Amino acid sequence: MLESATRRTDGRPRFVMPIPASMIADPGINVLTRHETMHDGFERITRDIIDAHLRPGDIFIDVGSHWGLMTLSALSGLPGQVDAIAIEPHPLNVQQLMRGVALNGLGQSVEIVPAAAGAAIGTARLVLSGSTMGHSLLQSSARTAPAMQLRVPIVTIDGLLAERPDPGGRRLVIKVDVEGLEPDVFSGARQTLESGRVALLIWERGLEYRDPVRHRAVNLAMDWLSTLGFRHYALPYHGWGGPLLPLTKDDYLCNVFSFAPGVEKHDCYAQDYARRPPYNIMFRLTRTPEQRARVAELCIATGSSDGARWSDPGASIPGADARARASAVLIPHGARVLDLGAGEMVLRDCLPAGCSYVPADLVARSADCLTMDLNQQQLPAGGFDVITLLEVLEYIHDVPALLGRCRDLAPVLIFSYQLHEGGSVQCRRQCGFFSDLNEEQLNAALQRAGWRVDSRTTVDGALLLRCVSA
């Protein structure tokens, strides 16, 4: 019996999953079990986001439910107050799903639909993978060569809900994980998605997204959802907590969280740093300068940050050590320092005696690191003596606004910036830069924000300024 990593207030597991001993070696079950026992839970942050937005009386629809992990998690967060419809086409998975539902006493709250969900009612061949996970109706699945094919029935979400009249029109939270056919599921849920009942739609951009045909289909589906008012977000790294970032149409694979009009995301979805899973290099993106420029343009268009880049532990910016040492000289003894965009937190080891250090970044770099997105104007409360922004403002969309917010938090600001000194901005985009201020524009922004330049130097080609409140 696999105990959930999530716990009740009395310390007991929120649910248990029966795992046949013969299935432990299954690749998908092996990953699920390791994450549940060694880390903070399989797809823990997605589960936490579902917890954060489910309300009593909601219906949770789990499309591609596998053995019911998401269903069990959703229902155990609000015991007896939420119902679920779990849709799963593979008969052996359905058997395990039924065992899990029965074992946790949820038979009255869960309806199991042994079918695939799609655009229209019918049947189709399910391409089986070498695991209990990863099955697809796509005949050219990007995952593995098919071990076997199985003909399964197809249902639509619109059809299922039409057969189950709900006079109250209860609110819905829908999770869709169907290995590349998410747009087809959306098509079969058109009436439901247009009804205004869906508060949150969670879906996957998986490996199939790298196929040009599926890539276009997913982007068209996302555009259609946007016309309905859904706003799309993704975590900087799918397995770690932090702020949700506006989704761009780059090649990053992730879970997508589409919020309906009137449903507000949280600024941050926190995570136990000590138990979070390690970074999976399968999600590392090696970009050419041209690709980096394209991603920068996409981020500029959506106001997003490049989460895929900054969540990669291998990401670094040359000259960090030199900038940290030069900045530390400008910080007085005993100061309380807020390091925004802390990165590898090189500044911590350079500070004068008696200083306290508070790092903040897009992803947690340590247990005490605050997670926030500066491009969404997420900042901590005040009470600092010095704020540092080292090699950060180049990646900020609205530099003047951030400078103004920093003025409210501390009387001293130390920052670096590579000025745009004329010519094309393409070379800046190839570095991933979003902002293109020349010296005159930067000085004007500082003046409007209430900063006076106290000292000025250059470190590795970047301007390093110490500013005090004017």
C-alpha positions, -999 to 999 in steps of 0.1 A, spaced: 0 0 0 16 32 -12 9 61 12 4 95 -3 31 121 3 4 145 12 -9 143 48 -39 151 68 -37 174 97 -33 145 121 -3 132 101 -20 103 84 -17 99 46 -46 115 27 -50 84 6 -33 51 -2 -27 34 -35 -26 -4 -39 5 -13 -59 9 -50 -70 44 -62 -63 46 -74 -99 41 -39 -111 69 -21 -92 92 -25 -121 68 -8 -145 86 24 -156 56 47 -148 48 30 -115 85 31 -105 87 68 -111 54 74 -93 65 53 -63 99 70 -60 84 105 -61 57 96 -36 82 80 -11 115 98 -17 103 133 -26 71 153 -20 48 134 -43 43 126 -80 33 158 -98 30 173 -64 27 210 -75 -1 201 -99 -19 184 -71 -14 214 -48 -28 238 -75 -59 216 -78 -62 217 -40 -59 254 -40 -87 259 -65 -112 231 -59 -143 242 -39 -169 223 -20 -196 211 -45 -172 210 -75 -168 182 -99 -133 171 -108 -130 155 -142 -98 134 -146 -92 126 -183 -65 100 -186 -67 91 -149 -43 61 -150 -46 45 -115 -64 75 -101 -36 94 -83 -51 129 -93 -86 117 -85 -77 104 -51 -57 135 -43 -85 159 -54 -112 141 -34 -91 136 -3 -85 174 -1 -122 180 5 -135 147 19 -172 142 10 -175 176 -6 -163 170 -42 -173 144 -68 -152 131 -96 -155 115 -130 -124 94 -139 -119 86 -176 -93 59 -184 -93 36 -215 -68 9 -206 -87 -21 -189 -58 -30 -166 -55 6 -154 -93 7 -149 -90 -24 -126 -63 -7 -105 -83 26 -105 -113 7 -92 -92 -9 -65 -79 25 -53 -113 41 -53 -127 12 -32 -98 10 -8 -102 47 0 -139 44 5 -147 68 -24 -171 46 -44 -200 71 -38 -179 101 -50 -162 87 -81 -178 76 -114 -153 56 -135 -156 57 -173 -137 29 -190 -131 48 -223 -109 73 -240 -121 109 -243 -120 126 -277 -136 149 -302 -165 125 -311 -182 94 -299 -169 62 -315 -140 38 -312 -103 40 -319 -70 20 -316 -52 27 -283 -14 24 -289 0 7 -259 34 17 -246 59 -4 -226 44 10 -194 11 15 -177 16 52 -186 20 68 -220 -8 51 -240 -21 72 -269 -47 72 -296 -21 87 -319 -9 60 -342 25 76 -345 31 82 -308 63 100 -301 69 80 -269 78 44 -278 72 18 -305 38 2 -297 39 -31 -280 3 -38 -288 -29 -20 -300 -63 -22 -283 -96 -9 -297 -114 12 -271 -145 33 -270 -143 71 -272 -166 94 -253 -168 132 -252 -170 153 -221 -200 171 -235 -217 138 -240 -209 125 -205 -222 157 -189 -254 157 -211 -262 122 -198 -258 134 -162 -280 165 -159 -268 188 -132 -295 214 -125 -272 235 -104 -246 237 -131 -218 228 -107 -184 242 -111 -158 220 -129 -121 215 -126 -108 194 -155 -74 177 -158 -65 163 -193 -34 141 -199 -39 122 -231 -4 121 -247 -9 146 -275 -46 145 -281 -55 173 -257 -70 194 -286 -93 166 -295 -106 164 -259 -112 201 -259 -132 198 -292 -154 172 -275 -158 195 -246 -167 226 -266 -201 232 -250 -187 225 -215 -159 250 -220 -182 276 -234 -207 272 -206 -186 291 -180 -187 262 -156 -150 253 -160 -130 272 -134 -96 256 -142 -84 234 -171 -51 216 -165 -35 200 -196 -2 188 -209 22 199 -235 41 166 -238 66 151 -262 40 151 -290 41 189 -289 75 187 -307 58 172 -338 49 201 -361 13 189 -367 5 185 -331 23 217 -322 0 236 -346 -31 218 -332 -22 226 -296 -15 263 -304 -48 266 -323 -66 250 -293 -49 274 -269 -60 304 -291 -96 292 -291 -95 288 -253 -81 324 -251 -111 337 -270 -133 322 -242 -113 342 -216 -90 315 -204 -55 327 -193 -27 302 -197 2 297 -173 30 273 -166 55 268 -138 91 277 -145 99 240 -140 71 215 -139 83 196 -109 91 226 -87 68 251 -69 69 288 -75 50 315 -95 29 306 -125 42 324 -156 22 335 -187 25 307 -212 44 313 -245 43 292 -276 79 281 -273 90 244 -273 91 239 -235 72 208 -224 50 214 -193 17 212 -176 -5 241 -186 -29 258 -161 -57 276 -179 -78 298 -156 -113 309 -164 -124 345 -162 -128 355 -126 -106 327 -112 -74 342 -100 -42 322 -96 -20 326 -65 12 346 -67 32 315 -56 26 278 -50 52 270 -23 71 237 -20 92 219 6 126 226 -9 143 197 10 119 172 -6 115 185 -41 126 162 -69 159 168 -87 160 186 -120 154 162 -150 179 169 -178 153 156 -203 137 191 -199 169 210 -206 167 231 -238 199 238 -257 191 269 -277 210 286 -305 213 324 -304 185 325 -330 163 303 -309 171 323 -278 161 355 -297 128 339 -307 120 329 -271 128 364 -259 104 379 -285 77 354 -273 83 364 -237 81 401 -247 48 395 -265 32 378 -234 50 396 -206 65 364 -194 98 353 -179 119 326 -195 112 299 -168 128 271 -188 161 290 -189 163 301 -153 151 268 -137 180 249 -153 207 245 -127 232 246 -155 222 282 -165 247 308 -156 258 343 -167 295 351 -171 309 376 -146 286 368 -117 316 365 -93 331 398 -103 298 416 -100 291 401 -66 325 412 -53 322 447 -67 287 450 -52 296 438 -18 322 466 -14 292 490 -17 272 474 11 277 486 47 284 462 76 253 448 93 229 456 64 198 435 56 202 427 19 175 416 -5 191 399 -35 165 399 -63 173 375 -90 198 358 -67 208 330 -91 235 309 -75 236 334 -46 273 343 -51 267 376 -33 260 357 0 296 347 5 309 382 -4 289 403 20 306 423 48 304 410 84 271 412 102 250 414 70 218 393 68 209 379 33 175 372 18 177 357 -17 147 358 -41 144 342 -76 121 327 -101 129 293 -87 141 284 -52 179 281 -50 179 272 -13 154 265 15 154 302 25 150 315 -11 118 335 -18 102 325 -51 86 353 -72 83 366 -107 96 402 -110 79 406 -143 46 402 -125 57 428 -100 59 402 -72 80 415 -44 83 408 -7 73 433 20 98 460 29 122 463 58 155 460 39 186 482 39 199 473 5 184 457 -26 206 442 -53 197 435 -89 227 420 -105 223 411 -142 186 411 -138 171 443 -153 180 431 -188 153 404 -184 126 428 -170 99 440 -193 90 472 -173 123 484 -158 109 518 -145 81 501 -127 105 477 -109 128 505 -100 99 524 -84 88 493 -64 123 488 -51 123 525 -39 94 515 -16 114 486 -1 148 499 7 168 532 8 197 518 -12 197 500 -46 227 484 -62 223 470 -98 241 462 -130 229 468 -165 243 463 -200 232 495 -218 218 495 -253 243 517 -271 227 518 -305 224 495 -335 201 466 -338 185 450 -308 188 415 -323 221 408 -306 204 417 -273 176 393 -281 201 366 -288 213 371 -252 177 367 -241 174 404 -231 139 420 -229 148 456 -222 169 480 -243 176 512 -223 204 536 -233 221 556 -206 198 586 -210 167 564 -207 181 546 -176 190 579 -159 155 592 -166 139 560 -152 160 563 -120 150 599 -115 113 592 -120 116 564 -95 131 586 -69 167 573 -70 199 593 -70 231 577 -84 257 576 -56 285 557 -74 291 544 -109 316 519 -123 319 492 -150 323 455 -143 329 431 -173 312 455 -197 281 461 -175 273 493 -157 273 489 -119 254 516 -100 248 523 -63 217 545 -58 202 561 -28 167 575 -23 166 610 -36 
